[in-house]
Amino acid sequence: MDIQPQIVEVAPKGKPKRFVFVLLDNFTMLCFACAVESLRIANRMAGHTLYTWVLAGEGGDTVACSNGTEFRVNSDLEELLREDTVMVCGGIDVQAATTKKMLNWLRREARRGVVMGGLCTAGYTLAKAGLLDGKKATIHWENQDSFAEEFEDVKLTKSVFVVDGNRITTAGGTASIDLMLKLIADEHGEELANAVADQLIYSSIRTDQDTQRLSIPTRIGVRHPKLSRVIQTMEQNIEEPISPATLAKEVGMSTRQLERLFRRYLSRSPKRYYMELRLQKARNLLMQTDMSVINVALACGFASPSHFSKCYRSHYDTTPYRERGSHATRLSI
């Protein structure tokens, strides 16, 4: 039995606003579902149609998301209405899904004044099309390193979502809910947005001031303020690593005290932890960019490819060259 919700009084504003969800190959279902369900519930809570949506995809047939489910789209990449809002939905291997045809279509529609959004990793697609140059943007934290290296003209943030003029980006996952709640509130008021959040059982609405990753203390499972500060400094200085002695001095302790702190809470030395951070970034760059191995090494604070390769092999049991080769093979299967 369908229980009718208490209607939130919302005055109609002309014809319904249309969203065009552009599904890239291997897009993430969660980011798409969170966005479209927020719009559906807004219509239900208002008691009339505020929003409509269609699905588009290259080829105009079906598009598979990253969990294997296939979606039949309504159209190919066709000319849109100027008042439409495009939401490109990205996911795994977004570089491969960002085709020349897709880029040309996005540029053409952007020139006509269409609002462009990128959910999850689709911020990469918008940036590749040149649509985020000079704009603030965000992307899933796993893709931040490679994005920052490739798109220097984009003002990358770690926010959950970013709205900068007629360009919109989200970090992925449930960030689509936060974005849609903001758009709903801006157009039709906080009361409707809150009603949608209640229907979604979404009790902690985030803004564009919230960051997408857990705080360092939460992430590493400890709440020692000096240790958190040192780790934050390490994460912000990957290309030019700082010595343990300098790190210790910055938080007012000796190198030996810092060593003991890392051993106690993280079961490794500061040097080892820092190396793991650098190698993790290196792996992200190898898997997500076309940067040469030597440039990856330099971006992660290694003075020579040979030293980089030795450290990489010790940690990942393979060389950077083999890592990239095996990843390329997996993509081609």
Secondary structure, DSSP 8 states (H G I E B T S, - for coil): -------------SS-EEEEEEE-TTB-HHHHHHHHHHHHHHHHHHTS--EEEEEE-TTSSEEEBTTS-EEE-SBSS----TT-EEEEE-BTTHHHH--HHHHHHHHHHHHTT-EEEEEGGGHHHHHHTTTTTTSEE---GGGHHHHHHH-TTSEE--BSEEEETTEEEE-STTHHHHHHHHHHHHHH-HHHHHHHHHHTT------TTSBSS--HHHHHT---HHHHHHHHHHHH-SSS---HHHHHHHTT--HHHHHHHHHHHHSS-HHHHHHHHHHHHHHHHHHH----HHHHHHHTT-S-HHHHHHHHHHHHSS-HHHHHHHHHHHHH-
